[in-house]
Amino acid sequence: MDTRIIVLIFLALTQACGRSGRTKKTETRYDPTWESLDSRPLPTWFDEAKVGIFVSLGLFSVPSFGDEWFWEYWQKEKRPKYVQYMKDNYKPDFTYADFAADFTAEFHDADAWAELFAASGAKYIVYITKHHGGFCNWPTNVSFNWNSMQVGPKRDLVGEITQALKSKTDLHLGLYHSLFEWFNPLYLQDKANNYTTTRFAKEKAIPELYELVNNYKPDIVWSDGEWEAPDTYWGSKEFLAWLYNDSPVKDTVVTNDRWGKGDACHHGGYWTCSDRYNPGVLQPRKWENSMTIDKESWAFRREAVLDDYLTMDEIIAILVETVSCGGNLLINVGGTKYGTISPIYEERLRQMGQWLKVNGEAIYASKPWLAQNDTVTPGVWYTQRAGIVYAIVLNWPQPGQLHLGSALPTNGTQVSLVGYTGSFSWQHASPKGISITIPPITVNEMPCQWGWVFALTKMV
């Protein structure tokens, strides 16, 4: 056939397809208003992930005493234990900036960190880029000589963890960024002017966010330090509109709710509301429980004792309660000034990974069930996935009978223990629910040490 005829036939067919009603997909664009921004659907990966690791590493890792708010508590609030600590250990004219020389991070191995995070069973991390002291863990153009490339480690810490995660794992990268800075002169001037001037926001805070997104392409932008000033001062809505419309991560990025005074628990991609937020009931919007293994601090503390750390029983309990109520768990570890993660944090993360390796089917991509916790037996939380209801039991039933008041069986219901090959008989409980008979199970047959998961099929 003549080539010209083939071309004419092709053109005729494509024109006919164009007339058949197929139209070009219109891309949704978001306006810099909360009504528009809050209407953006949350990328599905975040709800399915369920578990994240928060990484606290910064200049506060050098004193590693008391809290990550060390500078504020020592210099501004003059809390006695911080003042005494400095008096006992440092010369009188020592400043917080002097800590930078000791922030060496000489043993920091981003590949090893990435391996640990993957082994924990987490699906994303949130890494501190800048806390309220203003020290940046990347070579930013708007914080000369107060970043990890210019002083201290002389390394791009954010870049290293980004590269390790993206090359070694399938974990999503999240970046934490504090909007305000305790002692930045530009911020203090804007604050003194009742935020009628915006030099700090426009020249420092927001340019940093654009840098982080363009340079590292995170899937989470985790904002903090917003509570003193309204979002109109920060320019948050304009930044979010760019992030959702035109940024290199516009289709995958997730944001939290800390974008201005009064916004937390009201606006944003998902809610964090407050630190260690764990409402215990189903929420109307996707939420996250950001909490710490060290009960007292987000930063690594040299003075911490064993009782200051959550046990695995406590961690699993918080995890299942959070997921049952529709939340994600963001569990924090604090890094040392040497760039390492202490063994107690590593142990907790690896044990969590062992539990999730067995019981992950009840956690990842699960949805809240009709009931979140049981009405009869305490310490039982529910999830559901693919037609299966999971009853996560925090206390092993004694003397071998588990009564679930919220679970209503049918004649076709089957019961199994995730990770165990044996079968379980059951009967209808009175006045309602299901009574499951637990046979003797030897120690080496138990699928896990904490939080046992019963899978129930064909429930009412």
N, C-alpha and C positions, 0 to 999 in steps of 0.2 A: 504494500500500500504506500502511496506517496506520503512523504513525511509531512507535507503541508496539510494533507487531509487529516492525518493523525492529530496534528496540533489543533486544527479546527474542531475536531470531535471532542478533544480534551477541554477546550475553552467552552464549548457548548454545554458539556456536562457540569463543569464547575459553576457556570452561570445558572444552570438549572438548580444545582444544589443551593446556591445563594438565594434563589427565589422560593425554595421549599420551606422557608420559615426558620432556618438555622441562623441565629444571630450571634454576634460576638459577645462573649461574656463581659458584663459590666463589672468592673472592680469596685468594691465598696470602699468609700473613703470616709474618714472620720474627722469631724470638726473638733476644734479645741474647746469643747464643752463637756461637762460630765454626762449630760444626757446622751451625747453621741459616743463618747469614749467608753462609757459603761455598757453600751449596747454591743460592743465587740465580743464575739464568741471567744471563749477561752480555748486556745489550742488543745486538742484532745490529749496530747502526750502528757500534759501536766497532771491531769486527774488520774490517768492510768499509772503514773510513776509512783505515787503514794509516799515514797521515802527519799529524803534528801539529806546531805551532810553540809552543815554550816562550818566554815573554817575561819577561826579568829586568829589572825597573825598580824602583828604591827609593832609599833614602837612600845606599846604597853607590855609587850612580851619581854622587854628588857628588865624592868623592875619586877615583873611577874609577881606582884604582891597585891592582895586585896581585890582588885577589880580592874577591868579595862578602862574605867573612868578615873584611873589613877591621877592624871594631871589635874582634872577638875577638882577632885576631892582634896588633893594636896595643896594646890595653889589658890583656888578660889574659895572653896568651902572650908579649907583648913581643918579637916577632920583629924582628931588627935592621933589616931594610929598611923595615918599617912605622914603627918608632920614628924612624929617620933621616929618612924622608919627612916626618913631622909636624914634626920639629925644623927641617928645612930650609925648610918652607913655611908654618908656622902659629905663632902666638904661644904661649908656654909654657902658658897656662891654657886653651887651646882644648879644647873637649869634643866628643864625637861628636854630641851634640844640636845643637851650633852649626852643623853641616852642613845642618840642616833649612832654614835661611833661603836657602841657595843651591840647594836643590832646587826650581827655579822652574818647569820644564816649560812655559816660555812658548811653545815651538813645537810642543807636542804636538797632533797632529791625529789623533784616533781614526779618522775616516773614511779618511784616507790610510793608516793602519796596516791597517785592515780590507781595503782594496783590495790592499795588498801581500801580506797573508796569503792572500787568495783567489788572487792571481796565482801564489803559490808552489806551488799544487797541494795544499796542506794541506787537510784536512777538519775540523780542530779546532785550537783554541789552548788553551794553559794559561797564564794570566796571574797573576803574583805579586800577591797581596793583602797578604801580610805575610811578611817573611823573619825570620831568627832575632834581628835587632835589635829587633823589635817594632813598628817604624813601619808604620802601616796605610795602604794606598792607597785607603781609602774612609772616609766619616764614621761610624765605629763609635761606639756608645754606651758601650763599655767601654774605650776608650783615649783619654781626654780629652787634648787638646793634643799628641798624638803620632800624628796622622793627617794625611792630605793635604788635608783640608778646613780644619783649624785652623791649620796651619803649612805653609810651603813653597808648593806649587802653589795652595793654597786652592781645590782642585777635587776632585771625586769621580772619580778616575782609573778605578776599576773600573766605575763607572756609565757613563762615557763609552765605554769599549771595549765594554761590554755592549750599549749602545744601537747603536753603529756596526755590530757584528757581526750583531745581530739584524735591523737595518733594511736593511743594505746587502749582506749575504752570506747564504749558507746554511751557514756554518761553525758547528760546535758550540762552545759556550763552556765552557772549563774554568777552574777557579780553584785556584791553589796557595795553601796556608796552612801556616805553620809552627806546630806545637803549642807548642814551648817557646820561651823568650826568654832569651838569654844572661844579661842583667843585671837582669831584672825581680825586685824584692824578694820578691814573693809566690812566684814560682817558686823562688828561691834558698832561701827558708824551707822550702818543701815538700821541696826536695831535701835540705836539712840534716836534716830529720825523716825521711829515708829514705822519703819519699812516703807516710808514714802520715797526713799531712794533705793536703788536696786543694783548698786555697783557690784557687790559681792556675788549676787545671783547671776548677773549677766557676764561678769568678767572671770568668774572662778567656778561656781558650782555647776551651772549648766554646760559650759564648755567642756568640763571634765566628763560629763555624761555622754556628750557627743563623741569625745575621744574614745571612751571605753567601748561604745557600741560599734563605731567604725573600725577600730583597731582589732578588737577581740571577738566581735560578733557573738555576744552571749544570747542564750535562750531565756534567761531571766535577768531582769533589771530589778534588783531588790533595794528599794530606796528606804532611807532612814534619816533621822535628824531633822525632821520636818516640822516638829510640833510648836515651835515658837512663832512661826510666820505663816500667813495664808498662802495658798497655792498661787494666788495672783502675784505675790512677790517672787516666788521661785520660778514662775513661768512654766509650771509643771504641765499644764494642759497643752500648751503649745509643743513642748518636748514630746509628750505622749502622742500627739497627733502625727508628728514627724515619725516617731518610732513605729506607729501602726501603719502609716501610709507609705513612707518612702525610705525607711532605713533598710540596711542589708539583711535584717532579721525580721522584717515586718510580718511574715507569715507564721513564724514559729515563736516569737518572743512572748513572754509572760511577764506581767508586772504585779507588784503588790499594791498596798493601799496607803502607803506613807508618803504623800505628796504635798501635804500642807496641813496647817492647823485645822483639826476637826474632820479631816478626810478619812482617817483610819476607821475601818469597820463600816464605811459608807461608800467609798468610791475606789476605783482601781480594778485591776484584772482579777485579783482574788484578795481575800481579807486575811490580815494577820492580827488586827485589832490591838493586841498588846503582846509583850513577850510572855511565853509559856501559856498562850491562850488555848484553853481546852474546855469548851463549854459543856461537854458531856451530853449534848442533845444535837439533833440534826439542825443544820443552819440553812438559811434561804439562798446562800451563795457559797461558792467554793472558798475554802479557807485553809489556813496552814497553822500548825502548832509549832512555832519556833521555840526550842527549848534546849537546855544544856545538860550534859552528863554530870558536870560539876554543878551541884545545886546552888552554889554561891556566885558563880562568875562565868562569863563567856571566855575570858582569857585564861591561859595557863597560870596557875598559882603555885609557887614553890612551897607555901605554907599549908597547902591542902593536906588533909588526912583522909584515910580510906573511907570513913563514914560520910565524907563530903560528896562522894560520887554515887550516882544511881547504880543500884544492882541490876542484873539482867532481868530479874523478876519485875522490877519497877519499870525498866525500859520497855519490855514486851507489853506490860499492862498499858502504858501510855500509848504505845504504837497502836494496839488493837482498838482501844477506846477512841482514839483519834480517827482511824480509818472507818470504824463503824458509823461514826457520825458525819462522814463525808469529807473529812479533812486529810491533809498530807502532814507527815511528820518531818520536820527539819531539825535534825539533832546535831548539836554543836560540839566541836572539839577545839581546844586551844593549842596553838603551836608555841614552841619555845623560841627564844632569841637565836638559838643555833639552827633554827629551821627544821626541827624535828617534831614528831608527835610522840608524846610519852607512852610507855607501854600500857598503862591502864586504859587510855583511850583506845589504843590499838586492840587490846583484848576485847573491850566492849563492842567495837565495830565488827570484829571478826566473828564474835559469838552471835551478833545480830544477823550477820550474813549466813551463818550456819542455820539459824532458825528459819530465815526466809527461804533458804534453799529447799527446805522441807515443806514449809507452809505457805510459800509465796502465792499459790493459786487462790488462797483466801484473801490476799492483800492486793496484789497488782491487778489493775483494771477491774477491781471489784466495785460494787455499788452498795449504798446503804439498803438494808432490808426494811420490811414493814415495821419491825421493832429493832431498836438499836441494842438494848440490853434486856436480859431475861427478867420476867416478872416474878419468878419463884426462886431461882438459884442465883445468888449474887456472884459477881465476877465472871459473867458470861456475856460476850458481845457477839453480835451477828454481822455478817456481810453476805452478799450474794453475787454470783457470777455464773453465767451460762446455764441458768436453770437450777443451780445447786445453792442451797442455803448452808452457810458455814457458821457453826456455833463454836466460838473460840473460848475455851474454858481455862481460866487462869489458875484454878485450884483443882487438882486431880480429885475426882469424885470418890468419896468414901461412904459406905463400905462396898462400892462397886455398882451403885445405881445412880444414874444421872437423870434428874427430873427437870425438863425444860418446859416452863409454863407458856412461853410465847410461841413455841413450835407446834403447829397443828398438823399431824400426819394424815396421810390417806392410806388406803389398803396397799397401795403400791410403793409406799415409802421404803427406802433402804438407807441404812446408816453405816458409815465407815469412819475410821480414824485415819486422817491424812498421814501417810508415811508408814502405815502399819497394814499388814496383809490379811489379818484375821477379820472375821465378820462379827456383827453385833446384832443381838436380838432386841426387840423393843415391844412395848405394849402401850395402849392408850392410858394416859394418866388421868387421875381424878382430882379436881373436877374437869380439867382440860389440860392439853399438852401431851408430851411424850415422855415415857420413862424408858431409858436405855440401860440395858444390863451390860456392865463392864466385866469381861472375863479376866482372870488373872493374867497379867502380862509381865514377863521377866524384864529385868533392867536393860539387858542388851537388845530387847525387842522394842523398847520405847523409842518412838521416832524423834523425840526431842526432850530437853530438860525443863522447858518453860512453855506455858501457853499451848495446850493441846487443841487441835482443830478437828471437830467432827463435821463430816459432810453429810447433809441430809438431802435426798432427792424426792421429787414428787410430793412436795408439801402443799398444804392448802393455800 
